[in-house]
Amino acid sequence: MTAEAKISLPAQTLESSDSTVRKVLEKSKAQVGFIPNMYANMVNSPGLLDTYLDGYTHFRSDSTFTPVEQEVVFLVISASNGCGYCTAAHSMIADKMSKVPADVLAALRARKPPADARLAALAAFTQTMFDTRGKPSQLDLNSFRAAGFSDRQALEIVLALAVKTLSNYANHLFHTEVDDMFAGYKLAPAV
């Protein structure tokens, strides 16, 4: 999915920014080791990037999902939103850092259910939460629970949805170019 509208705010750098923006960029660099293109764009509204960074950190460190499960959630949301940047970035993180099995990653990137039943249930419930805007049926919630997930984890998916909405929508508006380190994970354009 390609966004039509494009905003024209310049990417920010540590050198070109004022103190408020610089503070948020320094925080982002401390968290990930560099300033991704997405962050350089999002920081044009410092509160947007700061909120994203805090929510992302809470999801990563405070949620009860494993790193593999976290990537399932992030990839389902990013792919559903049609965000090529986040799909590429989370595919690389899934592969290199979170150690998502190759078959699971391939299924998620193809927007198909993984063969692993538990991960398939997580992907399905995340998709349902996305599709229904947070209004799953009782049957959907019961199926999620039956796969071994908790009600707290349903709320953690809400956090992931909020975080990815911030980044995915900003990337749509900026047409954010995928950073070189994620480029090998870009999805081929649909024909």
C-alpha positions as CSV (number, residue, x, y, z in Angstrom):
1,M,0.0,0.0,0.0
2,T,1.5,3.3,-1.0
3,A,0.3,6.5,0.5
4,E,-0.6,9.3,-1.9
5,A,-0.1,12.4,0.4
6,K,3.4,13.3,1.4
7,I,4.4,15.9,4.0
8,S,7.5,18.0,3.4
9,L,9.1,18.4,6.8
10,P,12.9,17.7,6.6
11,A,14.5,14.8,8.4
12,Q,16.2,16.1,11.6
13,T,19.7,15.4,12.7
14,L,21.5,16.0,16.0
15,E,23.4,18.8,14.3
16,S,20.4,20.5,12.7
17,S,17.9,20.4,15.5
18,D,17.0,22.6,18.4
19,S,17.5,21.4,22.0
20,T,14.0,19.9,22.4
21,V,14.4,17.8,19.2
22,R,18.0,17.0,20.0
23,K,17.0,15.6,23.4
24,V,14.5,13.2,21.8
25,L,17.0,12.2,19.1
26,E,19.7,11.5,21.7
27,K,17.2,9.3,23.6
28,S,16.4,7.4,20.4
29,K,20.1,7.0,19.6
30,A,20.8,5.7,23.1
31,Q,18.0,3.1,22.7
32,V,18.9,1.7,19.3
33,G,22.5,2.9,18.6
34,F,21.7,5.1,15.6
35,I,18.9,7.4,14.4
36,P,16.7,5.5,11.9
37,N,15.1,7.5,9.1
38,M,11.7,6.9,10.7
39,Y,12.9,8.7,13.9
40,A,14.5,11.5,12.0
41,N,11.1,12.2,10.5
42,M,8.9,11.6,13.5
43,V,10.9,14.0,15.7
44,N,9.5,16.9,13.7
45,S,6.8,16.5,16.4
46,P,9.0,15.7,19.4
47,G,6.0,14.4,21.4
48,L,5.2,11.9,18.7
49,L,8.7,10.3,18.7
50,D,9.0,10.5,22.5
51,T,5.6,8.8,22.9
52,Y,6.6,6.2,20.4
53,L,9.9,5.5,22.1
54,D,8.3,5.2,25.5
55,G,5.5,2.9,24.3
56,Y,7.9,0.8,22.3
57,T,10.2,0.4,25.3
58,H,7.3,-0.6,27.6
59,F,6.1,-3.2,25.1
60,R,9.6,-4.6,24.7
61,S,10.6,-4.7,28.3
62,D,7.3,-4.9,30.3
63,S,5.1,-7.1,28.2
64,T,4.7,-10.8,29.0
65,F,5.2,-11.8,25.4
66,T,8.5,-13.5,24.4
67,P,10.6,-11.7,21.8
68,V,9.3,-14.0,19.1
69,E,5.7,-13.3,20.1
70,Q,6.4,-9.5,20.1
71,E,7.6,-9.7,16.5
72,V,4.4,-11.6,15.6
73,V,2.3,-8.8,17.0
74,F,4.4,-6.0,15.4
75,L,4.6,-7.7,12.0
76,V,0.8,-8.4,11.8
77,I,0.1,-4.8,12.7
78,S,2.7,-3.3,10.3
79,A,1.7,-5.5,7.4
80,S,-2.0,-4.8,8.0
81,N,-1.3,-1.1,8.0
82,G,0.7,-1.5,4.8
83,C,3.8,0.0,6.3
84,G,6.8,-1.2,4.2
85,Y,9.3,0.5,6.5
86,C,8.1,-1.2,9.7
87,T,7.6,-4.5,8.0
88,A,11.2,-4.5,6.7
89,A,12.6,-3.3,10.1
90,H,10.7,-5.8,12.1
91,S,11.5,-8.6,9.7
92,M,15.2,-7.8,10.2
93,I,14.8,-7.6,14.0
94,A,12.7,-10.8,13.9
95,D,15.4,-12.6,11.9
96,K,18.6,-11.3,13.5
97,M,17.7,-10.4,17.0
98,S,14.4,-12.1,18.2
99,K,15.3,-15.4,16.4
100,V,11.9,-15.9,14.9
101,P,11.9,-19.2,13.0
102,A,12.3,-18.7,9.2
103,D,9.0,-20.4,8.4
104,V,7.1,-18.2,10.9
105,L,8.7,-15.0,9.5
106,A,7.9,-16.1,5.9
107,A,4.3,-16.8,6.8
108,L,3.9,-13.4,8.6
109,R,5.5,-11.5,5.7
110,A,3.1,-13.3,3.3
111,R,0.2,-12.4,5.7
112,K,-0.5,-16.1,6.3
113,P,-1.0,-17.9,9.6
114,P,2.2,-19.5,11.0
115,A,2.3,-23.3,11.2
116,D,2.9,-23.0,15.0
117,A,-0.6,-23.2,16.5
118,R,0.2,-20.8,19.4
119,L,1.8,-18.2,17.2
120,A,-1.1,-18.6,14.7
121,A,-3.6,-17.9,17.5
122,L,-1.6,-14.8,18.5
123,A,-1.4,-13.6,14.9
124,A,-5.2,-14.2,14.5
125,F,-6.1,-12.3,17.7
126,T,-3.8,-9.4,16.8
127,Q,-5.4,-9.3,13.3
128,T,-8.9,-9.4,14.9
129,M,-8.0,-6.5,17.3
130,F,-6.7,-4.6,14.3
131,D,-9.7,-5.3,12.1
132,T,-12.4,-4.7,14.7
133,R,-10.6,-1.6,16.2
134,G,-10.3,-3.3,19.5
135,K,-13.7,-4.9,19.6
136,P,-13.2,-8.7,19.4
137,S,-16.0,-11.1,20.0
138,Q,-16.1,-13.2,23.1
139,L,-15.3,-16.2,21.0
140,D,-12.2,-14.4,19.6
141,L,-11.0,-13.7,23.2
142,N,-11.8,-17.2,24.3
143,S,-9.8,-18.7,21.4
144,F,-6.9,-16.4,22.4
145,R,-7.1,-17.6,26.0
146,A,-7.4,-21.2,24.9
147,A,-4.0,-20.8,23.1
148,G,-2.5,-20.0,26.5
149,F,-2.6,-16.2,26.4
150,S,-3.8,-14.0,29.2
151,D,-6.2,-11.0,29.4
152,R,-3.1,-8.9,30.3
153,Q,-1.6,-9.9,27.0
154,A,-4.8,-8.7,25.2
155,L,-4.1,-5.3,26.7
156,E,-0.4,-5.6,25.6
157,I,-1.7,-6.0,22.1
158,V,-3.5,-2.7,22.5
159,L,-0.2,-1.0,23.5
160,A,1.5,-2.5,20.4
161,L,-1.4,-1.3,18.2
162,A,-1.0,2.2,19.6
163,V,2.8,2.2,19.1
164,K,2.6,0.8,15.5
165,T,-0.2,3.3,14.6
166,L,2.2,6.1,15.6
167,S,5.0,4.8,13.5
168,N,3.1,3.3,10.6
169,Y,1.0,6.5,10.0
170,A,4.0,8.8,10.3
171,N,5.8,6.6,7.7
172,H,2.9,6.8,5.4
173,L,2.9,10.6,5.6
174,F,6.7,10.9,5.1
175,H,7.0,8.0,2.6
176,T,10.0,7.0,4.8
177,E,12.9,5.4,3.0
178,V,13.9,2.1,4.5
179,D,17.3,2.3,6.2
180,D,20.2,0.4,4.5
181,M,20.3,-2.1,7.5
182,F,16.7,-3.1,6.8
183,A,16.8,-2.9,3.0
184,G,17.3,-6.7,2.5
185,Y,13.9,-7.2,4.1
186,K,11.9,-4.9,2.0
187,L,8.8,-6.7,0.5
188,A,8.7,-6.9,-3.3
189,P,6.0,-4.6,-4.7
190,A,2.8,-6.3,-5.6
191,V,2.3,-6.8,-9.3
